[in-house]
Amino acid sequence: MTGNVLTTLRSTVRRPAALPGWSSIRGRMAIVLAVPTCLLLALIGLGVADRAADWSTARGTEAHVGVLLRAQGLVREVQRERGLTNGLLGGEDGYRDDVVAQRGRTDEARDALRAALDEEGGALPDAAVSALRAADVPLGALTATREDVDAGTADRAATLRTYTKAVTALVDAESAGAPDGDRRIAQGVQALQALARATEAVALERGSLNGVFAAGRFRSGEYLDFTEVRATRVAALGQFRQLVGEHEESALDDAFATAAARRVAGYEARAERGADGSALAVAPARWWADMTILVDDLHAVQRDVGDDVRARAADAGSAATRQLGGFLALGALILGVAVALAVFSARSITRPLGALADEADAVAGRRLPEAVRRIQEADPDLPPAEDGAAERTRLPGGAREISRLAAALRNVEDTAVGLAAQQAVLRRTSTESLASLGRRNQSLLNRQLGLITTLESQELDPDALAELFELDHLATRMRRNAESLLVLAGEESPARSWKGTVAVADVVRSAVSEVEQYRRVAAVDIQQCGVRGHCVAELSHLLAELVENALMFSPPKQPVEVYGWRDGAEYCLAVVDRGIGMTPERMAESNRVLSGKGESLHAAPTRFLGHHVVGALAARLGAQVELRPTQGTGVTAYVALPATLIQESTSTAVVRG
């Protein structure tokens, strides 16, 4: 079967070379250019998307500015109606016919804006359409205001606020959905909006002072409103000047340089002198006529700025359309060339590479794991087994790179197997060294403990005896560390067993004596029970590791408590600390280690080796150890001893520390 496959591969790859370099993978990939082509097409796609976005933004801006100009037309009519109505309410009855005529023009402008929204709303941002339709609500309130004006029951200040609210809603709606594409276009729209706010301030000043001049003086609060309106106008005009060029700024200066504008400045100066409520001798008709000229000039500047923005948007849309067509044509050409080259070269490349991929899958999925497992499980005293190199498939290929790649793959396999063998020997040597060191330390420490015990029995000086006790405690802790080395190495420590049974309280005391800060440990509530002697040493070691861990991660003056109770056939112990606690993720990982399901000891951080010691001891004893959060803060370690390790107590007494 293998011979047939090799024959088929040879028949498919041995073809006359049509182009220079066709016999090598490098030459074929240089012809195909798959990756550069894909990258180039991706760049073209980004360019197409960018040009399409510019085109869409330009169309939306053009439509947006058109609707804004319609909205400004409505704003202008509402402003005129507001000023005439305020003058009428101020006592100038000559405005009555003008007010009626102006109402008709306002309604016509409102209907024109509605029609523009219905016609061009699809090209506008949703936020702009929603804001403009919402601005129609305050305009509807003008009907009731007009009726109150005709009936003579309208308050001049309240009426002015109603009209101003409608105008403000329209001006604010113009700011919604502003385009953020081309910087110059965006600045033009912002300038148009700033000029709209300035024009509204001028128109509001026209309407409010029209009523003041008709009444002959400022009423309560009207002068303050006048100063606020002028401050708003100055701020808006300042923003406009920052956003526009010299041409637009010159047009604005021309609007404020007319004779009417200069007369308006004189009327404003007179109004400033009437801040104390004194009489103002200004003819409302003159004020209205000159101020209307200024407002109309500002609206003309608005139209010029809007037309300029629309022209820029149209130019940007045309440029985006041309560039979009060029990108699409270039992308189609590149795609066609790439497809032709790919079809031409694919057959002579994919088959040899497919055979090599099958070889790599066999190495990664079967041969290498089997070789590593065989080395790790082999007896160190027996000679190493054959690695099966003779059974490897010889891969054919018409290109030099395929043969080199196959050889490199086999070198990787041989190197990985060699490293696995070295790691197995290294781990075995390390484990044996740890075990030997642990046994030596344990033997020396046992002799040292015996000598210390002899000295303690002979010493009469209390101070010297206390120092011997401290030395005894230190040696006991060192012996536990030596036994931990044996546990981590998987070795059985020399037996320290007791005949019969030992009380759980004594086991707990033995464990506490093997930690440094034993004075902070309290055996709070331990129900009496007997532990079989053969497991006392390992259970004491397990509890000492848990207690030391609790002491390490709790405040220096906070005690660690130990509890013990019967739970059916089992006996449970709990080591409770109220320290910094553990995150749920870290606690889950620790519990996996304690149950023997966590990460390997060789990959564990050295600061968590105690958990591996506890897990190994628990496995030997057949006990279960689990960490849980302590109520409040801290961690509680629960140890469940099986029935085979305990013996029924003949007394129900409870040991309390």
Rosetta blueprint (number, residue, H / E / L):
1 M L
2 T H
3 G H
4 N H
5 V H
6 L H
7 T H
8 T H
9 L H
10 R H
11 S H
12 T H
13 V H
14 R L
15 R L
16 P L
17 A L
18 A L
19 L L
20 P L
21 G L
22 W L
23 S L
24 S L
25 I H
26 R H
27 G H
28 R H
29 M H
30 A H
31 I H
32 V H
33 L L
34 A H
35 V H
36 P H
37 T H
38 C H
39 L H
40 L H
41 L H
42 A H
43 L H
44 I H
45 G H
46 L H
47 G H
48 V H
49 A H
50 D H
51 R H
52 A H
53 A H
54 D H
55 W H
56 S H
57 T H
58 A H
59 R H
60 G H
61 T H
62 E H
63 A H
64 H H
65 V H
66 G H
67 V H
68 L H
69 L H
70 R H
71 A H
72 Q H
73 G H
74 L H
75 V H
76 R H
77 E H
78 V H
79 Q H
80 R H
81 E H
82 R H
83 G H
84 L H
85 T H
86 N H
87 G H
88 L H
89 L H
90 G L
91 G L
92 E L
93 D H
94 G H
95 Y H
96 R H
97 D H
98 D H
99 V H
100 V H
101 A H
102 Q H
103 R H
104 G H
105 R H
106 T H
107 D H
108 E H
109 A H
110 R H
111 D H
112 A H
113 L H
114 R H
115 A H
116 A H
117 L H
118 D H
119 E H
120 E H
121 G H
122 G H
123 A H
124 L L
125 P L
126 D H
127 A H
128 A H
129 V H
130 S H
131 A H
132 L H
133 R H
134 A H
135 A L
136 D H
137 V H
138 P H
139 L H
140 G H
141 A L
142 L H
143 T H
144 A H
145 T H
146 R H
147 E H
148 D H
149 V H
150 D H
151 A H
152 G L
153 T L
154 A L
155 D L
156 R H
157 A H
158 A H
159 T H
160 L H
161 R H
162 T H
163 Y H
164 T H
165 K H
166 A H
167 V H
168 T H
169 A H
170 L H
171 V H
172 D H
173 A H
174 E H
175 S H
176 A L
177 G L
178 A L
179 P L
180 D L
181 G L
182 D L
183 R H
184 R H
185 I H
186 A H
187 Q H
188 G H
189 V H
190 Q H
191 A H
192 L H
193 Q H
194 A H
195 L H
196 A H
197 R H
198 A H
199 T H
200 E H
201 A H
202 V H
203 A H
204 L H
205 E H
206 R H
207 G H
208 S H
209 L H
210 N H
211 G H
212 V H
213 F H
214 A H
215 A H
216 G L
217 R L
218 F L
219 R L
220 S L
221 G L
222 E H
223 Y H
224 L H
225 D H
226 F H
227 T H
228 E H
229 V H
230 R H
231 A H
232 T H
233 R H
234 V H
235 A H
236 A H
237 L H
238 G H
239 Q H
240 F H
241 R H
242 Q H
243 L H
244 V L
245 G L
246 E H
247 H H
248 E H
249 E H
250 S H
251 A H
252 L H
253 D H
254 D H
255 A H
256 F L
257 A L
258 T L
259 A H
260 A H
261 A H
262 R H
263 R H
264 V H
265 A H
266 G H
267 Y H
268 E H
269 A H
270 R H
271 A H
272 E H
273 R H
274 G L
275 A L
276 D L
277 G L
278 S L
279 A L
280 L L
281 A L
282 V L
283 A L
284 P H
285 A H
286 R H
287 W H
288 W H
289 A H
290 D H
291 M H
292 T H
293 I H
294 L H
295 V H
296 D H
297 D H
298 L H
299 H H
300 A H
301 V H
302 Q H
303 R H
304 D H
305 V H
306 G H
307 D H
308 D H
309 V H
310 R H
311 A H
312 R H
313 A H
314 A H
315 D H
316 A H
317 G H
318 S H
319 A H
320 A H
321 T H
322 R H
323 Q H
324 L H
325 G H
326 G H
327 F H
328 L H
329 A H
330 L H
331 G H
332 A H
333 L H
334 I H
335 L H
336 G H
337 V H
338 A H
339 V H
340 A H
341 L H
342 A H
343 V H
344 F H
345 S H
346 A H
347 R H
348 S H
349 I H
350 T H
351 R H
352 P H
353 L H
354 G H
355 A H
356 L H
357 A H
358 D H
359 E H
360 A H
361 D H
362 A H
363 V H
364 A H
365 G H
366 R H
367 R H
368 L H
369 P H
370 E H
371 A H
372 V H
373 R H
374 R H
375 I H
376 Q H
377 E H
378 A L
379 D L
380 P L
381 D L
382 L L
383 P L
384 P L
385 A L
386 E L
387 D L
388 G L
389 A H
390 A H
391 E H
392 R L
393 T L
394 R L
395 L L
396 P L
397 G L
398 G L
399 A L
400 R H
401 E H
402 I H
403 S H
404 R H
405 L H
406 A H
407 A H
408 A H
409 L H
410 R H
411 N H
412 V H
413 E H
414 D H
415 T H
416 A H
417 V H
418 G H
419 L H
420 A H
421 A H
422 Q H
423 Q H
424 A H
425 V H
426 L H
427 R H
428 R H
429 T H
430 S H
431 T H
432 E H
433 S H
434 L H
435 A H
436 S H
437 L H
438 G H
439 R H
440 R H
441 N H
442 Q H
443 S H
444 L H
445 L H
446 N H
447 R H
448 Q H
449 L H
450 G H
451 L H
452 I H
453 T H
454 T H
455 L H
456 E H
457 S H
458 Q H
459 E L
460 L L
461 D L
462 P H
463 D H
464 A H
465 L H
466 A H
467 E H
468 L H
469 F H
470 E H
471 L H
472 D H
473 H H
474 L H
475 A H
476 T H
477 R H
478 M H
479 R H
480 R H
481 N H
482 A H
483 E H
484 S H
485 L H
486 L H
487 V H
488 L H
489 A L
490 G L
491 E L
492 E L
493 S L
494 P L
495 A L
496 R L
497 S L
498 W L
499 K L
500 G L
501 T E
502 V E
503 A E
504 V H
505 A H
506 D H
507 V H
508 V H
509 R H
510 S H
511 A H
512 V H
513 S L
514 E L
515 V L
516 E L
517 Q L
518 Y H
519 R H
520 R H
521 V E
522 A E
523 A E
524 V E
525 D E
526 I E
527 Q E
528 Q L
529 C L
530 G E
531 V E
532 R E
533 G H
534 H H
535 C H
536 V H
537 A H
538 E H
539 L H
540 S H
541 H H
542 L H
543 L H
544 A H
545 E H
546 L H
547 V H
548 E H
549 N H
550 A H
551 L H
552 M H
553 F L
554 S L
555 P L
556 P L
557 K L
558 Q L
559 P L
560 V E
561 E E
562 V E
563 Y E
564 G E
565 W E
566 R E
567 D E
568 G L
569 A L
570 E E
571 Y E
572 C E
573 L E
574 A E
575 V E
576 V E
577 D L
578 R L
579 G L
580 I L
581 G L
582 M L
583 T L
584 P H
585 E H
586 R H
587 M H
588 A H
589 E H
590 S H
591 N H
592 R H
593 V H
594 L H
595 S L
596 G L
597 K L
598 G L
599 E L
600 S L
601 L H
602 H H
603 A H
604 A L
605 P L
606 T H
607 R H
608 F H
609 L H
610 G H
611 H H
612 H H
613 V H
614 V H
615 G H
616 A H
617 L H
618 A H
619 A H
620 R H
621 L H
622 G L
623 A L
624 Q E
625 V E
626 E E
627 L E
628 R E
629 P E
630 T L
631 Q L
632 G L
633 T L
634 G L
635 V E
636 T E
637 A E
638 Y E
639 V E
640 A E
641 L E
642 P L
643 A H
644 T H
645 L H
646 I E
647 Q E
648 E L
649 S L
650 T L
651 S L
652 T L
653 A L
654 V E
655 V E
656 R L
657 G L
